[in-house]
Amino acid sequence: MSDAAGDPADGVESENGTADDDAESTEYDPTDIDPSSITPMAGLIVVAFTGAVIGLVGAAVSLVVANLGLALVGVGVVVALSSPIAYVRLRRRYGG
């Protein structure tokens, strides 16, 4: 089955009266992130999540290589705990 004819809804008016061809794309573009939109809180969440992922990978690896897995779990814990420590320091420094 060929899709040479294109989308059957092309050119059909949508609910707001505009044609689909004229509608703005709602597709998410990951390269369209403004660095100023990343807040310190978002950074802290990313750090905590990264630490949790490292710890979980370490737990899985420990089933095969015990020493490496234990080391990764330790690194994951340190990384994950650095996020709340940074949060406390941030609140003390800037108030809030």
Sequence and secondary structure as in RCSB ss.txt:
>XXXX:A:sequence
MSDAAGDPADGVESENGTADDDAESTEYDPTDIDPSSITPMAGLIVVAFTGAVIGLVGAAVSLVVANLGLALVGV
GVVVALSSPIAYVRLRRRYGG
>XXXX:A:secstr
   TT  TTTT B TTS BGGGS      TT   GGG  HHHHHHHHHHHHHHHHHHHHHHTTT HHHHHHHHHH
HHHHHHHHHHHHHHHHHHH  
